[in-house]
Amino acid sequence: MDEVNGCAECQRLAKAYETETLAWFRLEGHLRIAEYGRDEESAQRIAFDLDEATQRRTELRNEIARHQRDSHNCGSHSSPRGMSA
């Protein structure tokens, strides 16, 4: 997102994506610990939360792409830099 420095909405979206990505990684780590400890109940709960975080990240990537396309004339085929799945 080259426009981040000058666009408040780009900054907001980038921060939201960063926050959600950090939460996703944290949940991924907790899931590995629960699976290693054979804590099935915790693993199921964490897996559900991880799926929700994955969905929120996807929604944010789509929102970023829409914003770039609509506000910064970026092509719809380009993906936001650093916004991989």
Secondary structure by P-SEA (a helix, b strand, c coil): cccccccaaaaaaaaaaaaaaaaaaaaaaaaaaaaaacaaaaaaaaaaaaaaaaaaaaaaaaaaaaaaaaccccccccccccccc
